[in-house]
Amino acid sequence: MEIIKLRDEYIKLGQALKASGLAETGADAKYAIEEGLVQVNGETVYQRGKKLVDGDTVLYKGQTVKITKP
């Protein structure tokens, strides 16, 4: 499980995919989200700008990313 520590109050879903290395580019993240391949807290999300906060989990390609505060 990858962990992303927040610097601000939230991180956007597309940015989180890039920061975790699950998507190489913003375009890759955009298409994965638009195609319904990404889940946040167990629900499929189609919004690239969805704000992720402390405690959220992202599932993509069988890998989980947890969002935490430092």
Residue pairs with C-beta under 8 A, 6 or more apart in sequence:
1 63
1 64
1 65
1 66
2 20
2 21
2 22
2 63
2 64
2 65
2 66
3 65
3 66
3 68
4 11
4 16
4 19
4 20
4 65
4 66
4 67
4 68
5 68
5 69
5 70
6 53
6 54
6 67
6 68
6 69
6 70
7 70
9 53
10 51
10 52
10 53
11 19
11 51
11 52
11 67
12 48
12 49
12 50
12 51
12 52
13 29
13 33
13 38
13 40
13 45
13 47
13 48
13 49
13 50
13 51
13 52
13 58
14 23
14 26
14 29
14 30
14 33
14 48
14 49
15 29
16 52
16 58
16 65
16 67
17 23
17 28
17 29
17 32
17 33
17 38
17 58
17 60
17 65
18 24
18 25
18 26
18 29
20 58
20 63
20 65
22 29
22 60
22 61
22 63
22 65
23 29
23 32
23 60
29 48
30 48
32 38
32 60
33 45
33 46
33 47
33 48
34 46
34 48
36 44
36 46
37 60
37 61
38 44
38 45
38 58
38 59
38 60
39 45
39 58
39 59
39 60
40 50
40 52
40 56
40 57
40 58
40 59
41 56
41 57
42 57
42 59
52 58
52 67
53 67
54 67
54 68
54 69
55 67
55 68
56 66
56 67
57 64
57 65
57 66
57 67
58 64
58 65
58 66
58 67
59 65
